[in-house]
Amino acid sequence: MDPTIEEKVTGAAIQIYAEVGWSGFTFDAIAARAGVGKAAIYRRWSSKMEILSSAFAATQPDLVELPDTGSIRGDLLALALALLDRLDQPAGIAEIRLLLDTKLYTGDVAFPDIDPGRRRSRALVREGVNRAIERGELPHGTRPEMIVDAVRGTIIHNFLLLPSDKTDVWHARRDAYAEEVVDLVLAGVHARAAIS
């Protein structure tokens, strides 16, 4: 048996899922992309959902998290840049497709549970914001989820609405765009605190 079959299949699965979502996610497509026979795949996975679950489990360590750079601006900027990098990879697109498919196929399909990774990420976000509050960078009562959702949501929204012919501009302005988003969010947090 090929010792690299799992890596080949899960890599192909993420690519295909990113491209076509659940409706086009088939054993035939996975086997062709992975360069692996369907029989070999069936010996390892009994359903395409098992393959998708394995593929997402393999990419979970790459979930975008909030690091500790010593400042909240630095933390959020690192988060923004990591998210921009992830959106350039099949795993990032697949994650967005998974979120959409869980809404489209409500109750019909048991999609992979990515909540443990998200809970871990949320816990790290809370720690990061609490560090910033303790350093006096953010006002007390700042909601961690709101800050990170504002950064992530703005970037993902912009990415999804970006015209295909503007991809080069997106990449050329990547660092500046990340700074603009982070500065806008932090300005909003401070402005809200000033009027509260």
C-alpha positions as CSV (number, residue, x, y, z in Angstrom):
1,M,0.0,0.0,0.0
2,D,1.2,3.5,-0.9
3,P,2.3,5.2,2.4
4,T,1.5,8.6,0.9
5,I,-2.1,7.8,0.0
6,E,-3.6,9.7,2.9
7,E,-1.6,12.9,2.1
8,K,-2.4,12.6,-1.6
9,V,-6.1,12.0,-1.1
10,T,-6.7,14.6,1.6
11,G,-4.8,17.2,-0.4
12,A,-6.8,16.4,-3.5
13,A,-10.0,16.4,-1.5
14,I,-9.3,19.9,-0.1
15,Q,-8.5,21.2,-3.6
16,I,-11.7,19.7,-5.1
17,Y,-13.9,20.8,-2.3
18,A,-12.5,24.4,-2.6
19,E,-13.3,24.4,-6.3
20,V,-16.7,22.8,-6.4
21,G,-18.1,22.4,-2.9
22,W,-20.2,19.4,-1.8
23,S,-22.3,19.1,-4.9
24,G,-19.2,18.3,-7.1
25,F,-17.2,16.4,-4.4
26,T,-17.0,12.8,-5.7
27,F,-14.9,9.7,-5.4
28,D,-14.1,9.8,-9.1
29,A,-12.9,13.4,-8.9
30,I,-10.8,12.8,-5.8
31,A,-9.2,9.6,-7.3
32,A,-8.3,11.4,-10.5
33,R,-6.8,14.4,-8.8
34,A,-4.9,12.3,-6.3
35,G,-3.7,9.9,-8.9
36,V,-4.9,7.0,-6.8
37,G,-7.2,4.2,-7.7
38,K,-10.8,4.3,-6.3
39,A,-10.3,0.8,-4.8
40,A,-7.4,2.1,-2.7
41,I,-9.5,5.0,-1.5
42,Y,-12.5,2.8,-0.6
43,R,-10.1,0.6,1.5
44,R,-9.2,3.6,3.6
45,W,-12.5,5.7,3.6
46,S,-16.0,4.3,3.4
47,S,-17.6,7.6,2.4
48,K,-16.7,10.9,0.8
49,M,-17.7,12.5,4.1
50,E,-14.9,10.5,5.8
51,I,-12.5,11.8,3.2
52,L,-13.6,15.4,3.7
53,S,-13.4,15.0,7.5
54,S,-9.8,13.7,7.2
55,A,-8.9,16.5,4.8
56,F,-10.2,19.2,7.2
57,A,-8.5,17.5,10.2
58,A,-5.2,17.8,8.2
59,T,-5.7,21.5,7.7
60,Q,-7.0,22.4,11.1
61,P,-3.5,23.2,12.5
62,D,-3.3,26.0,9.9
63,L,-6.4,27.8,11.2
64,V,-5.7,31.5,11.5
65,E,-5.1,32.4,15.2
66,L,-4.1,35.5,17.2
67,P,-0.4,35.5,18.0
68,D,1.4,37.4,20.8
69,T,3.5,40.0,19.1
70,G,3.6,42.4,22.1
71,S,1.0,44.8,20.8
72,I,-2.7,44.4,19.8
73,R,-2.0,46.2,16.5
74,G,0.8,43.7,15.8
75,D,-1.3,40.8,16.9
76,L,-4.2,41.8,14.6
77,L,-1.9,42.6,11.7
78,A,-0.3,39.1,12.0
79,L,-3.8,37.6,12.1
80,A,-4.9,39.7,9.0
81,L,-1.8,38.7,7.0
82,A,-2.2,35.0,8.0
83,L,-5.8,35.1,6.8
84,L,-4.8,36.7,3.5
85,D,-2.2,33.9,3.1
86,R,-4.8,31.3,3.9
87,L,-7.3,32.7,1.4
88,D,-4.7,32.1,-1.3
89,Q,-4.7,28.4,-0.5
90,P,-7.3,25.7,-1.2
91,A,-7.8,25.2,2.6
92,G,-9.0,28.8,3.1
93,I,-11.5,28.5,0.2
94,A,-12.6,25.1,1.4
95,E,-13.3,26.5,4.9
96,I,-15.5,29.2,3.4
97,R,-17.3,26.6,1.2
98,L,-17.8,24.4,4.3
99,L,-19.5,27.3,6.2
100,L,-21.8,27.9,3.2
101,D,-22.6,24.2,2.6
102,T,-23.5,23.7,6.3
103,K,-26.2,26.4,5.7
104,L,-27.3,25.0,2.3
105,Y,-27.5,21.4,3.4
106,T,-29.0,21.9,6.9
107,G,-29.9,18.5,8.4
108,D,-29.2,16.6,5.1
109,V,-25.4,16.2,5.5
110,A,-23.3,15.8,8.6
111,F,-20.3,18.0,7.7
112,P,-16.9,17.8,9.4
113,D,-16.9,19.4,12.9
114,I,-14.5,22.3,12.8
115,D,-15.8,23.7,16.0
116,P,-13.0,22.4,18.3
117,G,-10.5,24.3,16.2
118,R,-12.7,27.4,16.2
119,R,-13.1,27.1,20.0
120,R,-9.4,27.0,20.4
121,S,-9.0,30.0,18.2
122,R,-11.7,31.9,20.1
123,A,-9.9,31.2,23.4
124,L,-6.6,32.5,22.0
125,V,-8.4,35.6,20.7
126,R,-9.8,36.3,24.2
127,E,-6.3,35.9,25.7
128,G,-4.9,38.3,23.2
129,V,-7.5,40.9,23.8
130,N,-7.2,40.5,27.5
131,R,-3.4,41.1,27.2
132,A,-4.1,44.3,25.3
133,I,-6.6,45.5,27.9
134,E,-4.0,44.8,30.7
135,R,-1.4,46.8,28.7
136,G,-3.9,49.7,28.4
137,E,-4.1,49.4,24.6
138,L,-7.8,48.6,24.6
139,P,-10.6,49.9,26.9
140,H,-12.1,47.6,29.5
141,G,-15.2,45.8,28.3
142,T,-13.8,45.4,24.8
143,R,-15.4,42.3,23.2
144,P,-12.7,40.0,21.7
145,E,-15.0,38.3,19.2
146,M,-16.2,41.7,17.8
147,I,-12.6,42.8,17.1
148,V,-11.5,39.6,15.4
149,D,-14.8,39.2,13.5
150,A,-14.4,42.8,12.2
151,V,-10.9,42.0,10.9
152,R,-11.7,38.6,9.5
153,G,-15.1,39.6,8.2
154,T,-13.8,42.6,6.4
155,I,-11.0,40.7,4.7
156,I,-13.2,37.7,3.7
157,H,-16.0,40.1,2.4
158,N,-13.4,42.0,0.3
159,F,-11.9,38.7,-1.0
160,L,-15.3,37.3,-2.0
161,L,-16.4,40.5,-3.8
162,L,-13.0,41.1,-5.5
163,P,-13.4,41.1,-9.3
164,S,-11.3,38.3,-10.9
165,D,-9.3,40.8,-12.9
166,K,-8.2,42.6,-9.7
167,T,-6.3,39.7,-8.1
168,D,-2.9,41.2,-8.9
169,V,-3.9,44.4,-7.2
170,W,-5.1,42.4,-4.2
171,H,-1.7,40.8,-3.9
172,A,0.3,43.9,-4.5
173,R,-1.6,45.8,-1.8
174,R,-1.8,42.9,0.6
175,D,0.3,44.4,3.4
176,A,-1.1,47.9,3.1
177,Y,-4.6,46.5,3.0
178,A,-4.1,44.5,6.2
179,E,-2.8,47.6,8.0
180,E,-5.8,49.6,6.7
181,V,-8.3,47.0,8.1
182,V,-6.6,46.7,11.4
183,D,-6.3,50.4,11.9
184,L,-9.9,50.9,11.0
185,V,-11.1,48.3,13.5
186,L,-8.9,49.7,16.3
187,A,-10.1,53.3,15.6
188,G,-13.6,52.0,15.8
189,V,-13.0,50.4,19.1
190,H,-11.5,53.6,20.6
191,A,-14.2,55.8,19.1
192,R,-16.9,53.6,20.6
193,A,-15.2,53.7,24.0
194,A,-15.0,57.5,23.8
195,I,-18.8,57.9,23.3
196,S,-19.8,55.3,25.8
